[in-house]
Amino acid sequence: MTEANAQADLLRHLQDARDALLWKLEGLSEYDVRRPLTSTGTNLLGLVKHLTRVELGYLGDTFGRPFYDGERAPDWYRDDAEENADMWATPEETREEIVGLYRQAWRHADATVAALGLDAVGQVPWWPEGRRETTLHHVLVRVLADTQRHAGQADIVRELIDGSVGWLPGNDSLPQADREQWENHRRRVEEAARKAGGVG
């Protein structure tokens, strides 16, 4: 596979994951896109905000292409930000603002890949001294894996909110089944778990 093909392949899969994540917000109220559904506060809009930071950091700052060059970065993006500031949205931050910034981050990241190529070398400022140097290829794979991981979390969070499931519009990648079939399947899995675990 040529570098151009590898690059296009990685970006295509990254875009699929980006689109899958944003689809999980569609049709939900402001409360539902923001509410924490795990003990660590995982929420849909926070996942989008976090991945915005991931793309701007890894596919911008790391390669000397800062998105906020010459302009003040938001507090949640700065090095001295409070812990987990990029994992949730304040009441003042709108969904449109966060989603719009995520889309800008895509364009900035894609432009970095197009301009530099996979063999480009960068420095990840937040990695330990002596281990900061890396290639764009390595970073792009890392960002793709991180985005897919968080899109999977969004799948589960969305299912907990309203039962909606699936990968992308028109391609849910699930077996065709109605509600009763899924309930029967879940019941069967629960029974197997109880039996294996010795739970009465």
CYANA upper distance limits for C-alpha pairs under 8 A (distance plus 0.5 A):
  1 MET  CA      5 ASN  CA      6.65
  1 MET  CA      6 ALA  CA      6.83
  2 THR  CA      6 ALA  CA      6.67
  3 GLU  CA      7 GLN  CA      6.43
  3 GLU  CA    117 GLY  CA      8.38
  3 GLU  CA    118 LEU  CA      7.53
  4 ALA  CA      8 ALA  CA      6.64
  5 ASN  CA      9 ASP  CA      6.50
  6 ALA  CA     10 LEU  CA      6.65
  7 GLN  CA     11 LEU  CA      6.69
  7 GLN  CA    113 VAL  CA      8.26
  7 GLN  CA    117 GLY  CA      8.17
  7 GLN  CA    118 LEU  CA      7.35
  8 ALA  CA     12 ARG  CA      6.52
  9 ASP  CA     13 HIS  CA      6.85
 10 LEU  CA     14 LEU  CA      6.61
 10 LEU  CA    140 LEU  CA      7.85
 10 LEU  CA    141 VAL  CA      7.72
 10 LEU  CA    144 LEU  CA      7.97
 11 LEU  CA     15 GLN  CA      6.52
 11 LEU  CA    110 ASP  CA      8.05
 12 ARG  CA     16 ASP  CA      6.78
 13 HIS  CA     17 ALA  CA      6.91
 13 HIS  CA    144 LEU  CA      7.79
 14 LEU  CA     18 ARG  CA      6.74
 14 LEU  CA    143 VAL  CA      8.37
 14 LEU  CA    144 LEU  CA      5.60
 14 LEU  CA    147 THR  CA      7.71
 14 LEU  CA    148 GLN  CA      8.26
 15 GLN  CA     19 ASP  CA      6.57
 16 ASP  CA     20 ALA  CA      6.61
 17 ALA  CA     21 LEU  CA      6.70
 17 ALA  CA    144 LEU  CA      8.12
 17 ALA  CA    147 THR  CA      6.59
 17 ALA  CA    148 GLN  CA      5.94
 17 ALA  CA    151 ALA  CA      6.84
 18 ARG  CA     22 LEU  CA      6.93
 18 ARG  CA    147 THR  CA      7.35
 18 ARG  CA    151 ALA  CA      8.10
 19 ASP  CA     23 TRP  CA      6.60
 19 ASP  CA    168 LEU  CA      7.99
 20 ALA  CA     24 LYS  CA      7.22
 20 ALA  CA    151 ALA  CA      6.93
 20 ALA  CA    167 TRP  CA      6.43
 20 ALA  CA    168 LEU  CA      6.00
 21 LEU  CA     25 LEU  CA      8.07
 21 LEU  CA     48 VAL  CA      7.89
 21 LEU  CA    150 HIS  CA      8.13
 21 LEU  CA    151 ALA  CA      5.33
 21 LEU  CA    154 ALA  CA      6.92
 21 LEU  CA    155 ASP  CA      8.43
 22 LEU  CA     26 GLU  CA      7.72
 22 LEU  CA     48 VAL  CA      7.96
 22 LEU  CA     99 VAL  CA      8.30
 23 TRP  CA    168 LEU  CA      7.46
 23 TRP  CA    169 PRO  CA      8.25
 24 LYS  CA     44 LEU  CA      7.93
 24 LYS  CA    154 ALA  CA      7.01
 24 LYS  CA    155 ASP  CA      7.41
 24 LYS  CA    158 ARG  CA      6.72
 25 LEU  CA     33 VAL  CA      6.62
 25 LEU  CA     44 LEU  CA      7.28
 25 LEU  CA     45 LEU  CA      8.04
 25 LEU  CA    158 ARG  CA      8.48
 28 LEU  CA     32 ASP  CA      6.37
 28 LEU  CA     33 VAL  CA      6.75
 29 SER  CA     33 VAL  CA      6.88
 30 GLU  CA     34 ARG  CA      6.90
 30 GLU  CA     95 ARG  CA      8.14
 31 TYR  CA     35 ARG  CA      6.29
 32 ASP  CA    161 ILE  CA      7.55
 33 VAL  CA     43 ASN  CA      7.09
 33 VAL  CA     44 LEU  CA      5.64
 33 VAL  CA     45 LEU  CA      5.95
 34 ARG  CA     43 ASN  CA      6.03
 34 ARG  CA     44 LEU  CA      6.65
 34 ARG  CA     45 LEU  CA      6.07
 34 ARG  CA     46 GLY  CA      7.50
 34 ARG  CA     88 TRP  CA      7.55
 34 ARG  CA     89 ALA  CA      7.25
 35 ARG  CA     41 GLY  CA      8.36
 35 ARG  CA     43 ASN  CA      6.16
 35 ARG  CA     44 LEU  CA      8.32
 36 PRO  CA     40 THR  CA      8.30
 36 PRO  CA     41 GLY  CA      4.91
 36 PRO  CA     42 THR  CA      5.65
 36 PRO  CA     43 ASN  CA      5.28
 37 LEU  CA     41 GLY  CA      6.72
 37 LEU  CA     42 THR  CA      6.37
 37 LEU  CA     43 ASN  CA      6.80
 37 LEU  CA    157 VAL  CA      7.03
 37 LEU  CA    160 LEU  CA      8.21
 38 THR  CA     42 THR  CA      5.97
 38 THR  CA     43 ASN  CA      8.45
 42 THR  CA     46 GLY  CA      7.58
 42 THR  CA     47 LEU  CA      7.87
 42 THR  CA     87 MET  CA      7.95
 42 THR  CA    157 VAL  CA      8.33
 43 ASN  CA     47 LEU  CA      6.86
 43 ASN  CA     87 MET  CA      8.25
 43 ASN  CA     88 TRP  CA      7.46
 43 ASN  CA    154 ALA  CA      8.17
 43 ASN  CA    157 VAL  CA      7.50
 44 LEU  CA     48 VAL  CA      7.16
 44 LEU  CA    154 ALA  CA      6.47
 44 LEU  CA    157 VAL  CA      7.60
 44 LEU  CA    158 ARG  CA      8.25
 45 LEU  CA     49 LYS  CA      6.76
 45 LEU  CA     87 MET  CA      8.48
 45 LEU  CA     88 TRP  CA      7.05
 45 LEU  CA     89 ALA  CA      7.11
 45 LEU  CA     95 ARG  CA      7.65
 45 LEU  CA     98 ILE  CA      8.18
 46 GLY  CA     50 HIS  CA      6.50
 46 GLY  CA     86 ASP  CA      7.07
 46 GLY  CA     87 MET  CA      4.70
 46 GLY  CA     88 TRP  CA      4.40
 46 GLY  CA     89 ALA  CA      6.41
 47 LEU  CA     51 LEU  CA      6.66
 47 LEU  CA     87 MET  CA      6.55
 47 LEU  CA     88 TRP  CA      8.00
 47 LEU  CA    150 HIS  CA      7.07
 47 LEU  CA    154 ALA  CA      8.06
 48 VAL  CA     52 THR  CA      6.71
 48 VAL  CA     98 ILE  CA      7.72
 48 VAL  CA     99 VAL  CA      7.45
 48 VAL  CA    102 TYR  CA      7.33
 49 LYS  CA     53 ARG  CA      7.07
 49 LYS  CA     86 ASP  CA      6.20
 49 LYS  CA     87 MET  CA      6.86
 49 LYS  CA     88 TRP  CA      7.61
 49 LYS  CA     89 ALA  CA      8.08
 49 LYS  CA     98 ILE  CA      6.61
 49 LYS  CA     99 VAL  CA      8.24
 49 LYS  CA    102 TYR  CA      7.54
 50 HIS  CA     54 VAL  CA      6.81
 50 HIS  CA     86 ASP  CA      5.39
 50 HIS  CA     87 MET  CA      5.85
 51 LEU  CA     55 GLU  CA      6.59
 51 LEU  CA    102 TYR  CA      7.94
 51 LEU  CA    147 THR  CA      7.29
 52 THR  CA     56 LEU  CA      6.66
 52 THR  CA    101 LEU  CA      7.48
 52 THR  CA    102 TYR  CA      5.34
 52 THR  CA    105 ALA  CA      6.48
 53 ARG  CA     57 GLY  CA      6.35
 53 ARG  CA     77 TYR  CA      7.05
 53 ARG  CA     86 ASP  CA      7.68
 54 VAL  CA     58 TYR  CA      6.35
 54 VAL  CA     59 LEU  CA      8.37
 54 VAL  CA    143 VAL  CA      7.60
 55 GLU  CA     59 LEU  CA      5.82
 55 GLU  CA     60 GLY  CA      7.57
 55 GLU  CA    105 ALA  CA      6.60
 55 GLU  CA    106 TRP  CA      7.60
 55 GLU  CA    109 ALA  CA      6.77
 55 GLU  CA    143 VAL  CA      7.41
 56 LEU  CA     60 GLY  CA      5.43
 56 LEU  CA     61 ASP  CA      7.15
 56 LEU  CA     66 PRO  CA      7.75
 56 LEU  CA     67 PHE  CA      6.93
 56 LEU  CA    105 ALA  CA      6.24
 56 LEU  CA    108 HIS  CA      7.87
 56 LEU  CA    109 ALA  CA      7.29
 57 GLY  CA     61 ASP  CA      5.43
 57 GLY  CA     62 THR  CA      6.77
 57 GLY  CA     66 PRO  CA      8.19
 58 TYR  CA     62 THR  CA      5.77
 58 TYR  CA     63 PHE  CA      8.24
 58 TYR  CA    124 VAL  CA      7.51
 58 TYR  CA    139 VAL  CA      7.04
 58 TYR  CA    143 VAL  CA      7.96
 59 LEU  CA     63 PHE  CA      7.17
 59 LEU  CA     65 ARG  CA      8.35
 59 LEU  CA    108 HIS  CA      8.22
 59 LEU  CA    109 ALA  CA      5.50
 59 LEU  CA    112 THR  CA      6.96
 59 LEU  CA    113 VAL  CA      8.20
 59 LEU  CA    136 LEU  CA      8.28
 59 LEU  CA    139 VAL  CA      7.86
 59 LEU  CA    140 LEU  CA      7.99
 60 GLY  CA     64 GLY  CA      6.95
 60 GLY  CA     65 ARG  CA      5.08
 60 GLY  CA     66 PRO  CA      5.42
 60 GLY  CA     67 PHE  CA      6.82
 60 GLY  CA    108 HIS  CA      7.62
 60 GLY  CA    109 ALA  CA      6.83
 60 GLY  CA    112 THR  CA      7.32
 61 ASP  CA     65 ARG  CA      5.83
 61 ASP  CA     66 PRO  CA      5.02
 61 ASP  CA     67 PHE  CA      7.91
 61 ASP  CA    124 VAL  CA      8.16
 62 THR  CA    122 GLY  CA      5.82
 62 THR  CA    123 GLN  CA      5.57
 62 THR  CA    124 VAL  CA      5.33
 62 THR  CA    125 PRO  CA      7.28
 63 PHE  CA    112 THR  CA      8.36
 63 PHE  CA    121 VAL  CA      7.71
 63 PHE  CA    122 GLY  CA      5.21
 63 PHE  CA    123 GLN  CA      7.15
 64 GLY  CA    122 GLY  CA      8.04
 65 ARG  CA     69 ASP  CA      8.32
 65 ARG  CA    112 THR  CA      7.85
 67 PHE  CA    105 ALA  CA      8.45
 67 PHE  CA    108 HIS  CA      7.66
 68 TYR  CA     72 ARG  CA      6.86
 68 TYR  CA     73 ALA  CA      6.18
 73 ALA  CA     77 TYR  CA      6.62
 73 ALA  CA     78 ARG  CA      6.87
 74 PRO  CA     78 ARG  CA      7.22
 75 ASP  CA     81 ALA  CA      6.44
 76 TRP  CA     81 ALA  CA      5.74
 76 TRP  CA     82 GLU  CA      7.73
 76 TRP  CA     85 ALA  CA      5.52
 76 TRP  CA     86 ASP  CA      5.99
 77 TYR  CA     81 ALA  CA      7.08
 77 TYR  CA     85 ALA  CA      8.45
 77 TYR  CA     86 ASP  CA      7.55
 81 ALA  CA     85 ALA  CA      6.92
 84 ASN  CA     88 TRP  CA      8.00
 89 ALA  CA     93 GLU  CA      6.47
 89 ALA  CA     94 THR  CA      8.37
 93 GLU  CA     97 GLU  CA      7.17
 93 GLU  CA     98 ILE  CA      7.64
 94 THR  CA     98 ILE  CA      6.90
 95 ARG  CA     99 VAL  CA      6.49
 96 GLU  CA    100 GLY  CA      6.21
 97 GLU  CA    101 LEU  CA      6.59
 98 ILE  CA    102 TYR  CA      6.68
 99 VAL  CA    103 ARG  CA      6.82
100 GLY  CA    104 GLN  CA      6.82
101 LEU  CA    105 ALA  CA      6.61
102 TYR  CA    106 TRP  CA      6.91
103 ARG  CA    107 ARG  CA      7.08
104 GLN  CA    108 HIS  CA      6.69
105 ALA  CA    109 ALA  CA      6.45
106 TRP  CA    110 ASP  CA      6.45
107 ARG  CA    111 ALA  CA      6.52
108 HIS  CA    112 THR  CA      6.82
109 ALA  CA    113 VAL  CA      6.93
110 ASP  CA    114 ALA  CA      6.67
111 ALA  CA    115 ALA  CA      6.43
112 THR  CA    116 LEU  CA      6.49
112 THR  CA    117 GLY  CA      8.46
113 VAL  CA    117 GLY  CA      5.88
113 VAL  CA    118 LEU  CA      7.39
113 VAL  CA    136 LEU  CA      7.88
116 LEU  CA    120 ALA  CA      6.23
117 GLY  CA    136 LEU  CA      7.62
118 LEU  CA    135 THR  CA      7.28
118 LEU  CA    136 LEU  CA      5.40
118 LEU  CA    137 HIS  CA      4.98
119 ASP  CA    135 THR  CA      6.27
119 ASP  CA    136 LEU  CA      6.57
119 ASP  CA    137 HIS  CA      6.88
120 ALA  CA    135 THR  CA      6.00
120 ALA  CA    136 LEU  CA      5.92
120 ALA  CA    137 HIS  CA      8.32
121 VAL  CA    133 GLU  CA      7.28
121 VAL  CA    134 THR  CA      6.10
121 VAL  CA    135 THR  CA      4.95
121 VAL  CA    136 LEU  CA      6.72
122 GLY  CA    132 ARG  CA      8.42
122 GLY  CA    133 GLU  CA      6.17
122 GLY  CA    134 THR  CA      6.02
122 GLY  CA    135 THR  CA      6.55
122 GLY  CA    136 LEU  CA      7.49
123 GLN  CA    132 ARG  CA      5.51
123 GLN  CA    133 GLU  CA      5.09
123 GLN  CA    134 THR  CA      6.80
124 VAL  CA    132 ARG  CA      5.46
124 VAL  CA    133 GLU  CA      7.06
124 VAL  CA    134 THR  CA      7.93
125 PRO  CA    132 ARG  CA      7.13
126 TRP  CA    132 ARG  CA      8.28
127 TRP  CA    131 ARG  CA      7.05
127 TRP  CA    132 ARG  CA      5.80
128 PRO  CA    132 ARG  CA      6.78
134 THR  CA    138 HIS  CA      7.16
134 THR  CA    139 VAL  CA      7.71
135 THR  CA    139 VAL  CA      6.87
136 LEU  CA    140 LEU  CA      6.40
137 HIS  CA    141 VAL  CA      6.80
138 HIS  CA    142 ARG  CA      6.75
139 VAL  CA    143 VAL  CA      6.62
140 LEU  CA    144 LEU  CA      6.59
141 VAL  CA    145 ALA  CA      6.63
142 ARG  CA    146 ASP  CA      6.61
143 VAL  CA    147 THR  CA      6.50
144 LEU  CA    148 GLN  CA      6.65
145 ALA  CA    149 ARG  CA      6.60
146 ASP  CA    150 HIS  CA      6.74
147 THR  CA    151 ALA  CA      6.50
148 GLN  CA    152 GLY  CA      6.70
149 ARG  CA    153 GLN  CA      6.99
150 HIS  CA    154 ALA  CA      6.67
151 ALA  CA    155 ASP  CA      6.76
152 GLY  CA    156 ILE  CA      7.14
153 GLN  CA    157 VAL  CA      6.72
154 ALA  CA    158 ARG  CA      6.42
155 ASP  CA    159 GLU  CA      6.72
155 ASP  CA    165 VAL  CA      7.05
155 ASP  CA    166 GLY  CA      7.84
155 ASP  CA    167 TRP  CA      8.23
156 ILE  CA    160 LEU  CA      6.71
157 VAL  CA    161 ILE  CA      6.85
158 ARG  CA    162 ASP  CA      6.92
158 ARG  CA    163 GLY  CA      7.33
158 ARG  CA    164 SER  CA      6.67
158 ARG  CA    165 VAL  CA      7.76
159 GLU  CA    163 GLY  CA      4.60
159 GLU  CA    164 SER  CA      5.43
159 GLU  CA    165 VAL  CA      6.28
165 VAL  CA    172 ASP  CA      7.66
166 GLY  CA    171 ASN  CA      7.64
166 GLY  CA    172 ASP  CA      4.28
166 GLY  CA    173 SER  CA      6.79
166 GLY  CA    174 LEU  CA      7.13
167 TRP  CA    171 ASN  CA      6.76
167 TRP  CA    172 ASP  CA      5.07
167 TRP  CA    173 SER  CA      6.69
168 LEU  CA    172 ASP  CA      6.07
177 ALA  CA    181 GLN  CA      6.15
177 ALA  CA    182 TRP  CA      6.97
178 ASP  CA    182 TRP  CA      6.91
179 ARG  CA    183 GLU  CA      6.68
180 GLU  CA    184 ASN  CA      6.65
181 GLN  CA    185 HIS  CA      6.61
182 TRP  CA    186 ARG  CA      6.56
183 GLU  CA    187 ARG  CA      6.58
184 ASN  CA    188 ARG  CA      6.66
185 HIS  CA    189 VAL  CA      6.76
186 ARG  CA    190 GLU  CA      6.62
187 ARG  CA    191 GLU  CA      6.66
188 ARG  CA    192 ALA  CA      6.73
189 VAL  CA    193 ALA  CA      6.68
190 GLU  CA    194 ARG  CA      6.66
191 GLU  CA    195 LYS  CA      6.62
192 ALA  CA    196 ALA  CA      6.58
193 ALA  CA    197 GLY  CA      6.41
194 ARG  CA    198 GLY  CA      6.30
194 ARG  CA    199 VAL  CA      5.19
194 ARG  CA    200 GLY  CA      7.28
195 LYS  CA    199 VAL  CA      6.78
195 LYS  CA    200 GLY  CA      8.22
